[in-house]
Amino acid sequence: MNEFRAHHTEIITLTFHPTKPVIASIGKQGEVRISNYETGELLKRIATLHQSANALAFNPSGTRLAIGSNSKGDLSVWELGDALKDVN
């Protein structure tokens, strides 16, 4: 079992990457963090436009991350680009 601190506040939700040892999580303040769950390395931070973000999903190939908010109805899709290229 590996443990690491992904956020300094409460975690609202998280999702696993479909093919890599990567996890995306939303903290209570709305920041999304993408981390390697084997090493604990922070790979990317995404500052959302709304603090009520509470849903995450990778697309099937893991190249995009959808971030949603139930309370405001907002949805954004982020291209992850090279952020995960070195993760095996």
PDB file with one MODEL, atoms N, CA, C and O in Angstrom:
MODEL        1
ATOM      1  N   MET A   1       0.842  -1.171   0.000  1.00  0.00           N
ATOM      2  CA  MET A   1       0.000   0.000   0.000  1.00  0.00           C
ATOM      3  C   MET A   1       0.888   1.236   0.000  1.00  0.00           C
ATOM      4  O   MET A   1       1.866   1.310   0.744  1.00  0.00           O
ATOM      5  N   ASN A   2       0.540   2.201  -0.837  1.00  0.00           N
ATOM      6  CA  ASN A   2       1.256   3.473  -0.888  1.00  0.00           C
ATOM      7  C   ASN A   2       0.348   4.567  -0.350  1.00  0.00           C
ATOM      8  O   ASN A   2      -0.847   4.602  -0.648  1.00  0.00           O
ATOM      9  N   GLU A   3       0.922   5.452   0.439  1.00  0.00           N
ATOM     10  CA  GLU A   3       0.175   6.590   0.951  1.00  0.00           C
ATOM     11  C   GLU A   3       0.944   7.860   0.644  1.00  0.00           C
ATOM     12  O   GLU A   3       2.172   7.892   0.714  1.00  0.00           O
ATOM     13  N   PHE A   4       0.200   8.913   0.300  1.00  0.00           N
ATOM     14  CA  PHE A   4       0.788  10.231   0.092  1.00  0.00           C
ATOM     15  C   PHE A   4      -0.304  11.268   0.282  1.00  0.00           C
ATOM     16  O   PHE A   4      -1.492  10.956   0.200  1.00  0.00           O
ATOM     17  N   ARG A   5       0.101  12.490   0.534  1.00  0.00           N
ATOM     18  CA  ARG A   5      -0.856  13.578   0.717  1.00  0.00           C
ATOM     19  C   ARG A   5      -1.082  14.254  -0.632  1.00  0.00           C
ATOM     20  O   ARG A   5      -0.192  14.907  -1.176  1.00  0.00           O
ATOM     21  N   ALA A   6      -2.280  14.084  -1.152  1.00  0.00           N
ATOM     22  CA  ALA A   6      -2.629  14.697  -2.437  1.00  0.00           C
ATOM     23  C   ALA A   6      -3.074  16.144  -2.252  1.00  0.00           C
ATOM     24  O   ALA A   6      -2.825  16.984  -3.117  1.00  0.00           O
ATOM     25  N   HIS A   7      -3.726  16.441  -1.137  1.00  0.00           N
ATOM     26  CA  HIS A   7      -4.244  17.782  -0.847  1.00  0.00           C
ATOM     27  C   HIS A   7      -4.013  18.082   0.626  1.00  0.00           C
ATOM     28  O   HIS A   7      -3.783  17.180   1.431  1.00  0.00           O
ATOM     29  N   HIS A   8      -4.077  19.355   0.961  1.00  0.00           N
ATOM     30  CA  HIS A   8      -3.961  19.758   2.366  1.00  0.00           C
ATOM     31  C   HIS A   8      -5.338  20.000   2.968  1.00  0.00           C
ATOM     32  O   HIS A   8      -5.456  20.432   4.115  1.00  0.00           O
ATOM     33  N   THR A   9      -6.378  19.722   2.188  1.00  0.00           N
ATOM     34  CA  THR A   9      -7.758  19.844   2.655  1.00  0.00           C
ATOM     35  C   THR A   9      -8.478  18.542   2.335  1.00  0.00           C
ATOM     36  O   THR A   9      -7.885  17.600   1.810  1.00  0.00           O
ATOM     37  N   GLU A  10      -9.731  18.506   2.652  1.00  0.00           N
ATOM     38  CA  GLU A  10     -10.578  17.345   2.382  1.00  0.00           C
ATOM     39  C   GLU A  10     -10.607  17.033   0.875  1.00  0.00           C
ATOM     40  O   GLU A  10     -10.631  17.944   0.047  1.00  0.00           O
ATOM     41  N   ILE A  11     -10.605  15.747   0.536  1.00  0.00           N
ATOM     42  CA  ILE A  11     -10.744  15.336  -0.861  1.00  0.00           C
ATOM     43  C   ILE A  11     -12.229  15.117  -1.141  1.00  0.00           C
ATOM     44  O   ILE A  11     -12.913  14.397  -0.415  1.00  0.00           O
ATOM     45  N   ILE A  12     -12.712  15.751  -2.207  1.00  0.00           N
ATOM     46  CA  ILE A  12     -14.125  15.670  -2.576  1.00  0.00           C
ATOM     47  C   ILE A  12     -14.400  14.409  -3.388  1.00  0.00           C
ATOM     48  O   ILE A  12     -15.356  13.686  -3.108  1.00  0.00           O
ATOM     49  N   THR A  13     -13.565  14.142  -4.391  1.00  0.00           N
ATOM     50  CA  THR A  13     -13.719  12.948  -5.214  1.00  0.00           C
ATOM     51  C   THR A  13     -12.391  12.638  -5.890  1.00  0.00           C
ATOM     52  O   THR A  13     -11.482  13.468  -5.919  1.00  0.00           O
ATOM     53  N   LEU A  14     -12.297  11.432  -6.433  1.00  0.00           N
ATOM     54  CA  LEU A  14     -11.091  11.047  -7.158  1.00  0.00           C
ATOM     55  C   LEU A  14     -11.448  10.040  -8.236  1.00  0.00           C
ATOM     56  O   LEU A  14     -12.525   9.444  -8.221  1.00  0.00           O
ATOM     57  N   THR A  15     -10.522   9.862  -9.175  1.00  0.00           N
ATOM     58  CA  THR A  15     -10.703   8.879 -10.239  1.00  0.00           C
ATOM     59  C   THR A  15      -9.347   8.337 -10.654  1.00  0.00           C
ATOM     60  O   THR A  15      -8.336   9.036 -10.587  1.00  0.00           O
ATOM     61  N   PHE A  16      -9.339   7.085 -11.081  1.00  0.00           N
ATOM     62  CA  PHE A  16      -8.121   6.434 -11.542  1.00  0.00           C
ATOM     63  C   PHE A  16      -7.982   6.553 -13.047  1.00  0.00           C
ATOM     64  O   PHE A  16      -8.969   6.465 -13.778  1.00  0.00           O
ATOM     65  N   HIS A  17      -6.757   6.752 -13.508  1.00  0.00           N
ATOM     66  CA  HIS A  17      -6.444   6.755 -14.936  1.00  0.00           C
ATOM     67  C   HIS A  17      -6.701   5.345 -15.472  1.00  0.00           C
ATOM     68  O   HIS A  17      -6.474   4.369 -14.757  1.00  0.00           O
ATOM     69  N   PRO A  18      -7.173   5.218 -16.729  1.00  0.00           N
ATOM     70  CA  PRO A  18      -7.514   3.886 -17.246  1.00  0.00           C
ATOM     71  C   PRO A  18      -6.332   2.955 -17.502  1.00  0.00           C
ATOM     72  O   PRO A  18      -6.518   1.738 -17.524  1.00  0.00           O
ATOM     73  N   THR A  19      -5.114   3.488 -17.697  1.00  0.00           N
ATOM     74  CA  THR A  19      -3.993   2.612 -18.055  1.00  0.00           C
ATOM     75  C   THR A  19      -2.704   2.877 -17.292  1.00  0.00           C
ATOM     76  O   THR A  19      -1.786   2.059 -17.353  1.00  0.00           O
ATOM     77  N   LYS A  20      -2.603   3.982 -16.584  1.00  0.00           N
ATOM     78  CA  LYS A  20      -1.362   4.356 -15.895  1.00  0.00           C
ATOM     79  C   LYS A  20      -1.583   4.418 -14.384  1.00  0.00           C
ATOM     80  O   LYS A  20      -2.725   4.520 -13.938  1.00  0.00           O
ATOM     81  N   PRO A  21      -0.514   4.357 -13.590  1.00  0.00           N
ATOM     82  CA  PRO A  21      -0.654   4.454 -12.135  1.00  0.00           C
ATOM     83  C   PRO A  21      -0.846   5.920 -11.709  1.00  0.00           C
ATOM     84  O   PRO A  21      -0.019   6.502 -11.006  1.00  0.00           O
ATOM     85  N   VAL A  22      -1.953   6.479 -12.156  1.00  0.00           N
ATOM     86  CA  VAL A  22      -2.231   7.904 -11.968  1.00  0.00           C
ATOM     87  C   VAL A  22      -3.622   8.061 -11.371  1.00  0.00           C
ATOM     88  O   VAL A  22      -4.556   7.337 -11.718  1.00  0.00           O
ATOM     89  N   ILE A  23      -3.734   9.019 -10.469  1.00  0.00           N
ATOM     90  CA  ILE A  23      -5.014   9.337  -9.855  1.00  0.00           C
ATOM     91  C   ILE A  23      -5.235  10.844  -9.950  1.00  0.00           C
ATOM     92  O   ILE A  23      -4.303  11.626  -9.762  1.00  0.00           O
ATOM     93  N   ALA A  24      -6.469  11.247 -10.241  1.00  0.00           N
ATOM     94  CA  ALA A  24      -6.848  12.658 -10.236  1.00  0.00           C
ATOM     95  C   ALA A  24      -7.810  12.861  -9.075  1.00  0.00           C
ATOM     96  O   ALA A  24      -8.694  12.036  -8.845  1.00  0.00           O
ATOM     97  N   SER A  25      -7.640  13.962  -8.342  1.00  0.00           N
ATOM     98  CA  SER A  25      -8.494  14.234  -7.193  1.00  0.00           C
ATOM     99  C   SER A  25      -8.839  15.712  -7.127  1.00  0.00           C
ATOM    100  O   SER A  25      -8.097  16.565  -7.614  1.00  0.00           O
ATOM    101  N   ILE A  26      -9.990  15.999  -6.509  1.00  0.00           N
ATOM    102  CA  ILE A  26     -10.420  17.382  -6.281  1.00  0.00           C
ATOM    103  C   ILE A  26     -10.393  17.624  -4.782  1.00  0.00           C
ATOM    104  O   ILE A  26     -10.973  16.865  -4.006  1.00  0.00           O
ATOM    105  N   GLY A  27      -9.710  18.696  -4.385  1.00  0.00           N
ATOM    106  CA  GLY A  27      -9.710  19.105  -2.985  1.00  0.00           C
ATOM    107  C   GLY A  27     -10.885  20.020  -2.690  1.00  0.00           C
ATOM    108  O   GLY A  27     -11.555  20.501  -3.604  1.00  0.00           O
ATOM    109  N   LYS A  28     -11.127  20.255  -1.426  1.00  0.00           N
ATOM    110  CA  LYS A  28     -12.268  21.057  -0.984  1.00  0.00           C
ATOM    111  C   LYS A  28     -12.273  22.458  -1.585  1.00  0.00           C
ATOM    112  O   LYS A  28     -13.342  23.037  -1.780  1.00  0.00           O
ATOM    113  N   GLN A  29     -11.106  23.012  -1.878  1.00  0.00           N
ATOM    114  CA  GLN A  29     -11.036  24.363  -2.431  1.00  0.00           C
ATOM    115  C   GLN A  29     -11.138  24.392  -3.953  1.00  0.00           C
ATOM    116  O   GLN A  29     -11.000  25.455  -4.559  1.00  0.00           O
ATOM    117  N   GLY A  30     -11.377  23.237  -4.580  1.00  0.00           N
ATOM    118  CA  GLY A  30     -11.622  23.203  -6.014  1.00  0.00           C
ATOM    119  C   GLY A  30     -10.412  22.904  -6.875  1.00  0.00           C
ATOM    120  O   GLY A  30     -10.550  22.793  -8.093  1.00  0.00           O
ATOM    121  N   GLU A  31      -9.234  22.770  -6.289  1.00  0.00           N
ATOM    122  CA  GLU A  31      -8.054  22.475  -7.093  1.00  0.00           C
ATOM    123  C   GLU A  31      -7.996  20.988  -7.438  1.00  0.00           C
ATOM    124  O   GLU A  31      -8.174  20.132  -6.571  1.00  0.00           O
ATOM    125  N   VAL A  32      -7.744  20.693  -8.712  1.00  0.00           N
ATOM    126  CA  VAL A  32      -7.570  19.322  -9.166  1.00  0.00           C
ATOM    127  C   VAL A  32      -6.080  19.026  -9.182  1.00  0.00           C
ATOM    128  O   VAL A  32      -5.281  19.822  -9.677  1.00  0.00           O
ATOM    129  N   ARG A  33      -5.719  17.883  -8.641  1.00  0.00           N
ATOM    130  CA  ARG A  33      -4.323  17.450  -8.660  1.00  0.00           C
ATOM    131  C   ARG A  33      -4.255  16.073  -9.299  1.00  0.00           C
ATOM    132  O   ARG A  33      -5.059  15.188  -9.007  1.00  0.00           O
ATOM    133  N   ILE A  34      -3.284  15.918 -10.170  1.00  0.00           N
ATOM    134  CA  ILE A  34      -3.055  14.642 -10.835  1.00  0.00           C
ATOM    135  C   ILE A  34      -1.710  14.132 -10.342  1.00  0.00           C
ATOM    136  O   ILE A  34      -0.692  14.813 -10.464  1.00  0.00           O
ATOM    137  N   SER A  35      -1.718  12.923  -9.782  1.00  0.00           N
ATOM    138  CA  SER A  35      -0.521  12.378  -9.141  1.00  0.00           C
ATOM    139  C   SER A  35      -0.266  10.945  -9.562  1.00  0.00           C
ATOM    140  O   SER A  35      -1.183  10.204  -9.915  1.00  0.00           O
ATOM    141  N   ASN A  36       1.018  10.570  -9.515  1.00  0.00           N
ATOM    142  CA  ASN A  36       1.401   9.180  -9.674  1.00  0.00           C
ATOM    143  C   ASN A  36       1.169   8.531  -8.314  1.00  0.00           C
ATOM    144  O   ASN A  36       1.813   8.913  -7.336  1.00  0.00           O
ATOM    145  N   TYR A  37       0.260   7.556  -8.232  1.00  0.00           N
ATOM    146  CA  TYR A  37      -0.044   6.980  -6.927  1.00  0.00           C
ATOM    147  C   TYR A  37       0.986   5.959  -6.463  1.00  0.00           C
ATOM    148  O   TYR A  37       0.932   5.522  -5.313  1.00  0.00           O
ATOM    149  N   GLU A  38       1.919   5.568  -7.321  1.00  0.00           N
ATOM    150  CA  GLU A  38       2.993   4.674  -6.883  1.00  0.00           C
ATOM    151  C   GLU A  38       4.130   5.450  -6.226  1.00  0.00           C
ATOM    152  O   GLU A  38       4.746   4.965  -5.277  1.00  0.00           O
ATOM    153  N   THR A  39       4.410   6.653  -6.727  1.00  0.00           N
ATOM    154  CA  THR A  39       5.521   7.447  -6.198  1.00  0.00           C
ATOM    155  C   THR A  39       5.069   8.638  -5.356  1.00  0.00           C
ATOM    156  O   THR A  39       5.856   9.176  -4.577  1.00  0.00           O
ATOM    157  N   GLY A  40       3.808   9.056  -5.504  1.00  0.00           N
ATOM    158  CA  GLY A  40       3.317  10.244  -4.820  1.00  0.00           C
ATOM    159  C   GLY A  40       3.655  11.531  -5.539  1.00  0.00           C
ATOM    160  O   GLY A  40       3.298  12.611  -5.068  1.00  0.00           O
ATOM    161  N   GLU A  41       4.341  11.439  -6.680  1.00  0.00           N
ATOM    162  CA  GLU A  41       4.750  12.634  -7.423  1.00  0.00           C
ATOM    163  C   GLU A  41       3.537  13.379  -7.982  1.00  0.00           C
ATOM    164  O   GLU A  41       2.663  12.785  -8.613  1.00  0.00           O
ATOM    165  N   LEU A  42       3.502  14.691  -7.738  1.00  0.00           N
ATOM    166  CA  LEU A  42       2.471  15.549  -8.312  1.00  0.00           C
ATOM    167  C   LEU A  42       2.840  15.816  -9.766  1.00  0.00           C
ATOM    168  O   LEU A  42       3.923  16.331 -10.045  1.00  0.00           O
ATOM    169  N   LEU A  43       1.957  15.472 -10.686  1.00  0.00           N
ATOM    170  CA  LEU A  43       2.234  15.603 -12.114  1.00  0.00           C
ATOM    171  C   LEU A  43       1.644  16.873 -12.712  1.00  0.00           C
ATOM    172  O   LEU A  43       2.224  17.462 -13.624  1.00  0.00           O
ATOM    173  N   LYS A  44       0.494  17.294 -12.202  1.00  0.00           N
ATOM    174  CA  LYS A  44      -0.171  18.472 -12.753  1.00  0.00           C
ATOM    175  C   LYS A  44      -1.190  18.998 -11.758  1.00  0.00           C
ATOM    176  O   LYS A  44      -1.835  18.234 -11.039  1.00  0.00           O
ATOM    177  N   ARG A  45      -1.324  20.325 -11.730  1.00  0.00           N
ATOM    178  CA  ARG A  45      -2.368  21.003 -10.958  1.00  0.00           C
ATOM    179  C   ARG A  45      -3.263  21.739 -11.931  1.00  0.00           C
ATOM    180  O   ARG A  45      -2.799  22.325 -12.909  1.00  0.00           O
ATOM    181  N   ILE A  46      -4.548  21.700 -11.648  1.00  0.00           N
ATOM    182  CA  ILE A  46      -5.512  22.442 -12.461  1.00  0.00           C
ATOM    183  C   ILE A  46      -6.355  23.276 -11.501  1.00  0.00           C
ATOM    184  O   ILE A  46      -7.051  22.733 -10.642  1.00  0.00           O
ATOM    185  N   ALA A  47      -6.288  24.582 -11.649  1.00  0.00           N
ATOM    186  CA  ALA A  47      -7.110  25.471 -10.837  1.00  0.00           C
ATOM    187  C   ALA A  47      -8.451  25.617 -11.549  1.00  0.00           C
ATOM    188  O   ALA A  47      -8.525  26.238 -12.609  1.00  0.00           O
ATOM    189  N   THR A  48      -9.502  25.054 -10.978  1.00  0.00           N
ATOM    190  CA  THR A  48     -10.815  25.131 -11.611  1.00  0.00           C
ATOM    191  C   THR A  48     -11.404  26.520 -11.407  1.00  0.00           C
ATOM    192  O   THR A  48     -10.989  27.262 -10.516  1.00  0.00           O
ATOM    193  N   LEU A  49     -12.360  26.854 -12.233  1.00  0.00           N
ATOM    194  CA  LEU A  49     -13.004  28.158 -12.142  1.00  0.00           C
ATOM    195  C   LEU A  49     -14.099  28.194 -11.082  1.00  0.00           C
ATOM    196  O   LEU A  49     -14.660  29.251 -10.793  1.00  0.00           O
ATOM    197  N   HIS A  50     -14.393  27.053 -10.516  1.00  0.00           N
ATOM    198  CA  HIS A  50     -15.468  26.995  -9.522  1.00  0.00           C
ATOM    199  C   HIS A  50     -15.056  26.080  -8.375  1.00  0.00           C
ATOM    200  O   HIS A  50     -14.485  25.011  -8.592  1.00  0.00           O
ATOM    201  N   GLN A  51     -15.353  26.510  -7.154  1.00  0.00           N
ATOM    202  CA  GLN A  51     -14.990  25.724  -5.977  1.00  0.00           C
ATOM    203  C   GLN A  51     -15.935  24.559  -5.748  1.00  0.00           C
ATOM    204  O   GLN A  51     -15.683  23.719  -4.884  1.00  0.00           O
ATOM    205  N   SER A  52     -17.019  24.494  -6.508  1.00  0.00           N
ATOM    206  CA  SER A  52     -17.985  23.429  -6.290  1.00  0.00           C
ATOM    207  C   SER A  52     -17.738  22.223  -7.197  1.00  0.00           C
ATOM    208  O   SER A  52     -18.621  21.380  -7.352  1.00  0.00           O
ATOM    209  N   ALA A  53     -16.553  22.130  -7.796  1.00  0.00           N
ATOM    210  CA  ALA A  53     -16.224  20.972  -8.633  1.00  0.00           C
ATOM    211  C   ALA A  53     -16.322  19.710  -7.785  1.00  0.00           C
ATOM    212  O   ALA A  53     -15.780  19.648  -6.682  1.00  0.00           O
ATOM    213  N   ASN A  54     -17.021  18.703  -8.314  1.00  0.00           N
ATOM    214  CA  ASN A  54     -17.202  17.491  -7.515  1.00  0.00           C
ATOM    215  C   ASN A  54     -17.281  16.224  -8.354  1.00  0.00           C
ATOM    216  O   ASN A  54     -17.703  15.180  -7.857  1.00  0.00           O
ATOM    217  N   ALA A  55     -16.882  16.301  -9.619  1.00  0.00           N
ATOM    218  CA  ALA A  55     -16.916  15.111 -10.469  1.00  0.00           C
ATOM    219  C   ALA A  55     -15.702  15.118 -11.391  1.00  0.00           C
ATOM    220  O   ALA A  55     -15.316  16.161 -11.918  1.00  0.00           O
ATOM    221  N   LEU A  56     -15.103  13.940 -11.581  1.00  0.00           N
ATOM    222  CA  LEU A  56     -13.925  13.780 -12.433  1.00  0.00           C
ATOM    223  C   LEU A  56     -14.074  12.515 -13.261  1.00  0.00           C
ATOM    224  O   LEU A  56     -14.640  11.524 -12.800  1.00  0.00           O
ATOM    225  N   ALA A  57     -13.559  12.555 -14.491  1.00  0.00           N
ATOM    226  CA  ALA A  57     -13.510  11.335 -15.305  1.00  0.00           C
ATOM    227  C   ALA A  57     -12.451  11.491 -16.381  1.00  0.00           C
ATOM    228  O   ALA A  57     -12.396  12.514 -17.064  1.00  0.00           O
ATOM    229  N   PHE A  58     -11.610  10.475 -16.532  1.00  0.00           N
ATOM    230  CA  PHE A  58     -10.686  10.411 -17.656  1.00  0.00           C
ATOM    231  C   PHE A  58     -11.441   9.848 -18.862  1.00  0.00           C
ATOM    232  O   PHE A  58     -12.365   9.051 -18.698  1.00  0.00           O
ATOM    233  N   ASN A  59     -11.049  10.261 -20.076  1.00  0.00           N
ATOM    234  CA  ASN A  59     -11.581   9.594 -21.255  1.00  0.00           C
ATOM    235  C   ASN A  59     -10.910   8.218 -21.360  1.00  0.00           C
ATOM    236  O   ASN A  59      -9.914   7.978 -20.679  1.00  0.00           O
ATOM    237  N   PRO A  60     -11.430   7.312 -22.193  1.00  0.00           N
ATOM    238  CA  PRO A  60     -10.889   5.944 -22.238  1.00  0.00           C
ATOM    239  C   PRO A  60      -9.398   5.835 -22.529  1.00  0.00           C
ATOM    240  O   PRO A  60      -8.753   4.902 -22.050  1.00  0.00           O
ATOM    241  N   SER A  61      -8.832   6.760 -23.300  1.00  0.00           N
ATOM    242  CA  SER A  61      -7.394   6.697 -23.574  1.00  0.00           C
ATOM    243  C   SER A  61      -6.565   7.428 -22.525  1.00  0.00           C
ATOM    244  O   SER A  61      -5.339   7.313 -22.522  1.00  0.00           O
ATOM    245  N   GLY A  62      -7.214   8.178 -21.635  1.00  0.00           N
ATOM    246  CA  GLY A  62      -6.508   8.878 -20.569  1.00  0.00           C
ATOM    247  C   GLY A  62      -5.832  10.157 -20.992  1.00  0.00           C
ATOM    248  O   GLY A  62      -4.980  10.665 -20.263  1.00  0.00           O
ATOM    249  N   THR A  63      -6.182  10.698 -22.151  1.00  0.00           N
ATOM    250  CA  THR A  63      -5.553  11.927 -22.645  1.00  0.00           C
ATOM    251  C   THR A  63      -6.302  13.189 -22.248  1.00  0.00           C
ATOM    252  O   THR A  63      -5.780  14.295 -22.389  1.00  0.00           O
ATOM    253  N   ARG A  64      -7.527  13.029 -21.750  1.00  0.00           N
ATOM    254  CA  ARG A  64      -8.349  14.165 -21.325  1.00  0.00           C
ATOM    255  C   ARG A  64      -8.956  13.869 -19.957  1.00  0.00           C
ATOM    256  O   ARG A  64      -9.155  12.717 -19.572  1.00  0.00           O
ATOM    257  N   LEU A  65      -9.241  14.951 -19.242  1.00  0.00           N
ATOM    258  CA  LEU A  65      -9.887  14.832 -17.938  1.00  0.00           C
ATOM    259  C   LEU A  65     -11.080  15.780 -17.915  1.00  0.00           C
ATOM    260  O   LEU A  65     -10.931  16.983 -18.127  1.00  0.00           O
ATOM    261  N   ALA A  66     -12.267  15.229 -17.657  1.00  0.00           N
ATOM    262  CA  ALA A  66     -13.474  16.048 -17.519  1.00  0.00           C
ATOM    263  C   ALA A  66     -13.660  16.390 -16.049  1.00  0.00           C
ATOM    264  O   ALA A  66     -13.505  15.541 -15.171  1.00  0.00           O
ATOM    265  N   ILE A  67     -13.997  17.659 -15.798  1.00  0.00           N
ATOM    266  CA  ILE A  67     -14.224  18.152 -14.442  1.00  0.00           C
ATOM    267  C   ILE A  67     -15.610  18.776 -14.424  1.00  0.00           C
ATOM    268  O   ILE A  67     -15.914  19.650 -15.236  1.00  0.00           O
ATOM    269  N   GLY A  68     -16.450  18.325 -13.499  1.00  0.00           N
ATOM    270  CA  GLY A  68     -17.817  18.815 -13.463  1.00  0.00           C
ATOM    271  C   GLY A  68     -18.240  19.306 -12.099  1.00  0.00           C
ATOM    272  O   GLY A  68     -17.608  19.025 -11.081  1.00  0.00           O
ATOM    273  N   SER A  69     -19.345  20.060 -12.113  1.00  0.00           N
ATOM    274  CA  SER A  69     -19.925  20.607 -10.895  1.00  0.00           C
ATOM    275  C   SER A  69     -21.430  20.378 -10.931  1.00  0.00           C
ATOM    276  O   SER A  69     -22.110  20.859 -11.838  1.00  0.00           O
ATOM    277  N   ASN A  70     -21.951  19.651  -9.956  1.00  0.00           N
ATOM    278  CA  ASN A  70     -23.394  19.437  -9.886  1.00  0.00           C
ATOM    279  C   ASN A  70     -24.146  20.709  -9.556  1.00  0.00           C
ATOM    280  O   ASN A  70     -25.206  20.970 -10.125  1.00  0.00           O
ATOM    281  N   SER A  71     -23.613  21.502  -8.647  1.00  0.00           N
ATOM    282  CA  SER A  71     -24.355  22.659  -8.160  1.00  0.00           C
ATOM    283  C   SER A  71     -24.477  23.781  -9.186  1.00  0.00           C
ATOM    284  O   SER A  71     -25.470  24.509  -9.186  1.00  0.00           O
ATOM    285  N   LYS A  72     -23.484  23.932 -10.058  1.00  0.00           N
ATOM    286  CA  LYS A  72     -23.529  25.012 -11.041  1.00  0.00           C
ATOM    287  C   LYS A  72     -23.763  24.513 -12.457  1.00  0.00           C
ATOM    288  O   LYS A  72     -24.041  25.312 -13.351  1.00  0.00           O
ATOM    289  N   GLY A  73     -23.657  23.214 -12.678  1.00  0.00           N
ATOM    290  CA  GLY A  73     -23.849  22.669 -14.013  1.00  0.00           C
ATOM    291  C   GLY A  73     -22.666  22.890 -14.938  1.00  0.00           C
ATOM    292  O   GLY A  73     -22.785  22.677 -16.145  1.00  0.00           O
ATOM    293  N   ASP A  74     -21.526  23.312 -14.402  1.00  0.00           N
ATOM    294  CA  ASP A  74     -20.340  23.568 -15.221  1.00  0.00           C
ATOM    295  C   ASP A  74     -19.641  22.265 -15.581  1.00  0.00           C
ATOM    296  O   ASP A  74     -19.637  21.312 -14.803  1.00  0.00           O
ATOM    297  N   LEU A  75     -19.061  22.238 -16.753  1.00  0.00           N
ATOM    298  CA  LEU A  75     -18.253  21.102 -17.192  1.00  0.00           C
ATOM    299  C   LEU A  75     -17.098  21.641 -18.015  1.00  0.00           C
ATOM    300  O   LEU A  75     -17.291  22.467 -18.907  1.00  0.00           O
ATOM    301  N   SER A  76     -15.894  21.169 -17.711  1.00  0.00           N
ATOM    302  CA  SER A  76     -14.727  21.544 -18.515  1.00  0.00           C
ATOM    303  C   SER A  76     -13.946  20.279 -18.840  1.00  0.00           C
ATOM    304  O   SER A  76     -13.897  19.346 -18.038  1.00  0.00           O
ATOM    305  N   VAL A  77     -13.343  20.254 -20.007  1.00  0.00           N
ATOM    306  CA  VAL A  77     -12.536  19.114 -20.433  1.00  0.00           C
ATOM    307  C   VAL A  77     -11.129  19.626 -20.694  1.00  0.00           C
ATOM    308  O   VAL A  77     -10.931  20.554 -21.478  1.00  0.00           O
ATOM    309  N   TRP A  78     -10.159  19.020 -20.037  1.00  0.00           N
ATOM    310  CA  TRP A  78      -8.767  19.432 -20.111  1.00  0.00           C
ATOM    311  C   TRP A  78      -7.958  18.418 -20.905  1.00  0.00           C
ATOM    312  O   TRP A  78      -8.056  17.213 -20.678  1.00  0.00           O
ATOM    313  N   GLU A  79      -7.167  18.915 -21.830  1.00  0.00           N
ATOM    314  CA  GLU A  79      -6.173  18.092 -22.530  1.00  0.00           C
ATOM    315  C   GLU A  79      -4.979  17.966 -21.594  1.00  0.00           C
ATOM    316  O   GLU A  79      -4.470  18.974 -21.105  1.00  0.00           O
ATOM    317  N   LEU A  80      -4.532  16.761 -21.343  1.00  0.00           N
ATOM    318  CA  LEU A  80      -3.437  16.561 -20.399  1.00  0.00           C
ATOM    319  C   LEU A  80      -2.065  16.680 -21.059  1.00  0.00           C
ATOM    320  O   LEU A  80      -1.055  16.784 -20.363  1.00  0.00           O
ATOM    321  N   GLY A  81      -2.016  16.666 -22.379  1.00  0.00           N
ATOM    322  CA  GLY A  81      -0.765  16.890 -23.091  1.00  0.00           C
ATOM    323  C   GLY A  81       0.344  15.993 -22.621  1.00  0.00           C
ATOM    324  O   GLY A  81       0.169  14.778 -22.526  1.00  0.00           O
ATOM    325  N   ASP A  82       1.493  16.579 -22.323  1.00  0.00           N
ATOM    326  CA  ASP A  82       2.684  15.826 -21.932  1.00  0.00           C
ATOM    327  C   ASP A  82       2.757  15.532 -20.435  1.00  0.00           C
ATOM    328  O   ASP A  82       3.745  14.954 -19.981  1.00  0.00           O
ATOM    329  N   ALA A  83       1.756  15.907 -19.666  1.00  0.00           N
ATOM    330  CA  ALA A  83       1.821  15.767 -18.205  1.00  0.00           C
ATOM    331  C   ALA A  83       2.027  14.325 -17.764  1.00  0.00           C
ATOM    332  O   ALA A  83       2.615  14.087 -16.709  1.00  0.00           O
ATOM    333  N   LEU A  84       1.555  13.352 -18.553  1.00  0.00           N
ATOM    334  CA  LEU A  84       1.646  11.942 -18.151  1.00  0.00           C
ATOM    335  C   LEU A  84       2.600  11.132 -19.007  1.00  0.00           C
ATOM    336  O   LEU A  84       2.670   9.912 -18.855  1.00  0.00           O
ATOM    337  N   LYS A  85       3.334  11.773 -19.901  1.00  0.00           N
ATOM    338  CA  LYS A  85       4.137  11.030 -20.882  1.00  0.00           C
ATOM    339  C   LYS A  85       5.240  10.175 -20.262  1.00  0.00           C
ATOM    340  O   LYS A  85       5.607   9.149 -20.835  1.00  0.00           O
ATOM    341  N   ASP A  86       5.774  10.567 -19.113  1.00  0.00           N
ATOM    342  CA  ASP A  86       6.870   9.808 -18.500  1.00  0.00           C
ATOM    343  C   ASP A  86       6.409   8.776 -17.472  1.00  0.00           C
ATOM    344  O   ASP A  86       7.230   8.095 -16.857  1.00  0.00           O
ATOM    345  N   VAL A  87       5.096   8.664 -17.289  1.00  0.00           N
ATOM    346  CA  VAL A  87       4.555   7.697 -16.327  1.00  0.00           C
ATOM    347  C   VAL A  87       4.314   6.378 -17.027  1.00  0.00           C
ATOM    348  O   VAL A  87       3.638   6.328 -18.055  1.00  0.00           O
ATOM    349  N   ASN A  88       4.869   5.301 -16.471  1.00  0.00           N
ATOM    350  CA  ASN A  88       4.684   3.968 -17.083  1.00  0.00           C
ATOM    351  C   ASN A  88       3.696   3.146 -16.301  1.00  0.00           C
ATOM    352  O   ASN A  88       3.418   2.003 -16.667  1.00  0.00           O
TER     353      ASN A  88
ENDMDL
END
